[in-house]
Amino acid sequence: MSRLAQRIAGLRAEGTSPAWYCFDALYRKITGSRIATHQRARIIGRRNIQVLGRLRVGVGIAFGFQTASDATLLNIRGKFFVNGDFTVGRGSRIDIGPAGQISVGSGYAAPFCRFVIMHGLEIGDHCAISWQCEILDEDFHKLGTGRPTGARITIGKHVWIGSGVKILKGASIADHSVVAANSLVVDRFDEPNVLIGGSPARILRREISWEL
């Protein structure tokens, strides 16, 4: 099988239209864009995205439970900085508020993730965020305590976040750490190389290692 035939077969297998891929590739070549998109991806506020590496939206990552009809939405009213090669999985939603900012390195967020960022989110290089994770840095409602309703979230380098994890305002995860599936992260974890998990999450094991 020729390289072209293999590429077309690969696109079809992941649910990307070969015709759309060619159109998108031509658009990127003409405009110099570093953003590759799926035919069911919508980006609002493209001008607010700064890409130094490459950003893939709905393409480049295949899971057996995703389909060609799953829509991906990026609503970027603030700023989105992509400093490496980063993939946003199909069916995901990213909403950045007017004063919000996301900065990512290399890595990926798997399908059906939800990021709602009104303040700030920083994700380091070589991070793997599994499917159906939610990252939210704002409460949107006050309980009458006078405490801030939002705070910046930081995820270090080489962090693996399991499926179904929720990360809320002010949380921090240090380098080379792993978050167990379905955990709720609400605290700061400044110690690297740890496994955290639970609801709310706590340190389960220290001096761990993992491979991307």
C-alpha positions in Angstrom: 0.0 0.0 0.0 1.4 3.4 -0.9 2.0 6.1 1.7 -0.9 8.2 0.3 -3.3 5.2 0.5 -2.1 4.5 4.1 -2.7 8.1 5.0 -6.2 8.1 3.6 -7.0 4.8 5.4 -5.7 6.3 8.6 -7.8 9.4 8.3 -10.9 7.4 7.6 -10.2 5.1 10.6 -10.0 8.1 12.9 -13.2 9.6 11.4 -11.6 12.5 9.5 -12.7 13.3 6.0 -9.8 13.0 3.5 -11.4 15.8 1.4 -11.6 18.0 4.5 -8.0 17.2 5.5 -6.7 18.3 2.1 -8.8 21.5 2.3 -7.5 22.2 5.8 -3.9 21.5 4.8 -4.2 23.9 1.9 -5.6 26.6 4.1 -2.8 26.1 6.6 -0.2 26.3 3.8 -1.7 29.5 2.4 -2.3 31.3 5.7 0.6 29.9 7.7 -1.8 28.6 10.3 -0.4 26.0 12.8 -3.9 24.8 13.7 -5.2 21.6 12.2 -8.9 20.9 12.6 -11.5 18.2 12.1 -14.5 18.8 9.9 -16.7 18.9 13.0 -14.5 21.4 14.9 -15.5 25.0 15.6 -13.1 27.6 16.8 -14.5 31.0 18.0 -11.8 33.6 18.6 -9.1 32.0 16.5 -7.2 35.3 16.6 -6.7 34.8 20.3 -4.8 31.6 19.9 -1.0 31.9 19.7 0.7 28.6 18.5 4.5 28.2 18.6 4.3 24.4 18.0 1.2 22.8 16.5 -2.4 22.6 17.7 -4.7 19.7 16.5 -8.4 20.1 17.2 -10.3 16.9 16.9 -7.7 15.2 14.7 -4.5 13.2 15.3 -5.7 11.1 18.2 -8.1 8.1 17.8 -10.2 6.3 20.3 -12.7 3.5 19.6 -15.6 5.3 21.3 -15.3 8.5 19.2 -17.2 9.1 16.0 -16.9 11.3 13.0 -20.0 13.3 14.1 -18.6 14.3 17.5 -18.3 18.1 17.5 -15.4 19.9 19.2 -15.7 23.6 20.3 -13.1 26.1 21.3 -14.6 29.4 22.5 -11.5 31.6 23.1 -12.4 35.0 24.4 -9.2 35.4 26.4 -5.8 33.9 25.4 -4.7 30.4 24.5 -0.9 29.9 24.2 0.3 26.6 22.7 4.0 26.3 23.2 4.5 22.8 21.9 2.5 20.2 19.9 -0.8 19.8 21.6 -4.0 17.8 20.7 -7.5 18.6 21.8 -9.5 15.4 21.5 -12.8 15.2 19.6 -15.9 16.1 21.4 -14.1 18.3 23.9 -15.1 21.9 24.9 -12.7 24.7 25.9 -14.2 28.0 27.1 -11.8 30.7 28.0 -13.3 33.9 29.5 -12.3 37.4 28.5 -9.8 37.7 31.4 -8.8 34.0 31.2 -5.6 32.4 29.9 -4.5 28.9 29.1 -0.9 28.0 28.4 0.0 24.4 27.3 3.2 22.7 26.3 3.3 19.4 24.4 0.8 16.6 25.1 -2.9 15.9 24.7 -6.4 16.1 26.1 -8.4 13.0 25.1 -12.0 13.2 23.8 -14.9 14.7 25.7 -12.9 16.9 28.1 -14.3 20.1 29.4 -12.1 23.1 30.3 -13.8 26.3 31.7 -11.1 28.9 32.5 -12.0 32.4 33.7 -8.6 33.1 35.3 -5.7 30.8 34.4 -4.6 27.3 33.6 -1.0 26.2 32.9 -0.1 22.8 31.7 3.5 21.7 31.3 5.2 19.6 28.6 4.5 15.9 28.0 1.2 15.8 29.8 -1.6 13.2 29.1 -5.1 14.1 30.0 -7.5 11.2 29.7 -11.1 11.3 28.4 -14.0 13.1 30.1 -11.8 15.2 32.4 -13.1 18.5 33.7 -11.0 21.5 34.7 -12.8 24.5 36.2 -11.1 27.5 37.9 -14.3 29.4 38.8 -17.3 28.7 41.1 -19.5 31.2 39.4 -21.6 31.5 42.6 -20.9 32.9 46.1 -21.7 31.1 49.4 -21.5 34.3 51.4 -18.1 33.5 52.9 -16.3 36.3 51.2 -13.7 33.9 49.7 -12.6 34.3 46.1 -14.8 32.4 43.7 -11.9 31.6 41.3 -8.1 30.9 41.3 -5.5 29.8 38.8 -4.8 26.1 38.2 -1.3 24.7 37.6 -0.4 21.3 36.2 3.4 20.5 36.0 5.5 18.7 33.4 5.0 15.0 32.6 1.7 14.6 34.4 -0.8 11.8 33.7 -4.4 12.6 34.5 -6.7 9.6 34.5 -10.2 9.5 33.0 -13.0 11.3 34.7 -10.9 13.5 36.9 -12.2 16.9 38.0 -9.7 19.6 38.8 -11.1 22.8 40.5 -9.9 26.3 41.3 -6.6 26.8 43.0 -5.4 23.2 42.5 -1.8 22.4 41.6 -0.2 19.1 40.5 3.6 18.8 40.6 5.9 17.4 37.9 6.0 13.7 37.0 2.8 12.9 39.0 -0.2 10.7 38.2 -3.9 11.4 39.1 -6.0 8.3 39.5 -9.2 8.0 37.5 -12.4 9.8 38.8 -10.5 11.8 41.4 -11.5 15.3 42.6 -8.4 17.6 42.9 -9.1 20.7 45.0 -5.7 21.2 46.8 -2.1 22.0 46.0 0.2 19.1 45.5 3.7 20.6 45.4 5.6 17.3 45.8 6.7 15.7 42.5 6.5 12.1 41.5 3.4 11.2 43.5 0.2 9.3 42.8 -2.8 11.1 44.0 -6.4 9.9 44.1 -9.7 10.0 45.8 -12.5 12.6 46.4 -11.0 14.9 47.6 -7.6 13.6 46.3 -4.7 12.9 48.6 -1.3 11.4 48.1 -1.5 7.6 47.8 2.1 6.8 46.8 5.4 8.6 46.6 8.5 8.3 44.3 6.6 6.9 41.3 7.4 7.0 37.6 5.4 6.6 34.5 5.9 6.7 30.7 4.0 8.6 28.0 
